[in-house]
Amino acid sequence: MNQITEIVTSGAMSIFVVLVGIVVNAVKNYLTTRGGKKALEVVEILARNAVNATEQVADKLDIHGSAKREYAKTSLIEGLEAHNIYLTNDQLNTFIESAVKTANDAWKN
């Protein structure tokens, strides 16, 4: 039974990673056509900075899990508004998840 659970979990995570990649690509294409390449670069940089800043203050503020994501999302929204860039909630989540994956990959190496 545990093996079946592990296989299902592994498969679900693989599918999730593929779907996140597809969504990030779609959002990138949308932003490139809508706001240009510069807007896309700004969003990626701000998302990466929001995730890194959240990781740095998470222990001090005692935030974990979904609260960390919301904290990073709030930081990202504030940065984007300064550049007059507005995204949907799903798009914000996608960029946050992409930045988290990038950060996790970098920290593992």
Phi and psi in degrees as a GROMACS rama.xvg file:
@    title "Ramachandran Plot"
@    xaxis  label "Phi"
@    yaxis  label "Psi"
@TYPE xy
-64.5771  -35.7936  ASN-2
-65.6208  -39.9205  GLN-3
-64.3806  -42.5052  ILE-4
-62.1797  -42.7547  THR-5
-64.3463  -41.2497  GLU-6
-64.9497  -44.6429  ILE-7
-64.5064  -43.5543  VAL-8
-63.3821  -45.4791  THR-9
-60.9031  -44.8107  SER-10
-63.3629  -41.8922  GLY-11
-64.5762  -41.0782  ALA-12
-65.8161  -39.367  MET-13
-62.2374  -44.9915  SER-14
-63.6598  -41.2235  ILE-15
-61.4737  -44.3169  PHE-16
-62.3364  -42.3139  VAL-17
-63.5328  -44.1753  VAL-18
-64.3061  -39.854  LEU-19
-62.0552  -41.6513  VAL-20
-60.7411  -42.0715  GLY-21
-65.1778  -43.6395  ILE-22
-65.7819  -42.7653  VAL-23
-60.757  -42.9476  VAL-24
-62.3696  -42.2956  ASN-25
-64.5751  -41.8066  ALA-26
-66.6271  -39.956  VAL-27
-60.2507  -45.1692  LYS-28
-61.8589  -41.4362  ASN-29
-62.0849  -47.2478  TYR-30
-67.911  -35.5745  LEU-31
-63.9487  -41.3265  THR-32
-77.3717  -31.4053  THR-33
-84.4895  -52.6505  ARG-34
-117.153  2.01834  GLY-35
87.7082  169.956  GLY-36
-65.3469  -33.6804  LYS-37
-62.6788  -41.0866  LYS-38
-62.7226  -40.859  ALA-39
-62.4369  -44.0406  LEU-40
-62.6457  -40.5403  GLU-41
-62.3996  -45.1465  VAL-42
-62.2435  -45.2294  VAL-43
-63.2781  -43.2077  GLU-44
-64.9136  -45.6094  ILE-45
-65.7122  -37.5008  LEU-46
-64.7228  -44.1281  ALA-47
-62.7447  -43.5705  ARG-48
-64.8965  -39.3988  ASN-49
-64.0772  -41.9127  ALA-50
-66.84  -46.121  VAL-51
-63.0037  -41.786  ASN-52
-65.2276  -40.0848  ALA-53
-62.837  -42.3904  THR-54
-61.4766  -37.0131  GLU-55
-69.9057  -33.1787  GLN-56
-103.824  -1.68951  VAL-57
-59.804  -46.1456  ALA-58
-66.6996  -41.7019  ASP-59
-63.6383  -39.1567  LYS-60
-89.6923  -3.99512  LEU-61
54.7721  53.2306  ASP-62
-116.687  142.523  ILE-63
-145.184  160.659  HIS-64
59.2981  -128.347  GLY-65
-66.3752  -25.9888  SER-66
-66.0193  -34.622  ALA-67
-65.0309  -41.9483  LYS-68
-62.8482  -43.5684  ARG-69
-64.6543  -38.3552  GLU-70
-62.8451  -46.4534  TYR-71
-63.6101  -39.843  ALA-72
-64.0137  -41.6689  LYS-73
-62.0817  -43.3789  THR-74
-61.9591  -42.6214  SER-75
-63.8578  -44.4145  LEU-76
-59.5846  -43.9873  ILE-77
-60.7012  -42.5973  GLU-78
-66.7308  -40.7464  GLY-79
-67.1242  -38.5275  LEU-80
-63.4031  -32.5681  GLU-81
-64.7631  -25.1176  ALA-82
-103.742  10.6741  HIS-83
55.6097  43.4643  ASN-84
-116.25  126.427  ILE-85
-125.446  129.045  TYR-86
-123.188  160.289  LEU-87
-74.5737  166.824  THR-88
-60.1296  -41.6463  ASN-89
-64.4339  -40.6623  ASP-90
-65.3925  -40.7907  GLN-91
-60.8199  -46.7657  LEU-92
-59.7466  -39.9202  ASN-93
-63.3768  -46.0701  THR-94
-67.9054  -35.275  PHE-95
-64.4082  -47.4166  ILE-96
-61.7585  -39.9126  GLU-97
-64.0086  -42.1275  SER-98
-66.3053  -37.4606  ALA-99
-64.7082  -44.6631  VAL-100
-61.916  -44.2198  LYS-101
-60.6615  -43.9397  THR-102
-64.9415  -42.64  ALA-103
-62.7055  -42.323  ASN-104
-62.8535  -41.0104  ASP-105
-67.365  -39.1425  ALA-106
-70.9974  -29.2708  TRP-107
-69.6742  -30.662  LYS-108
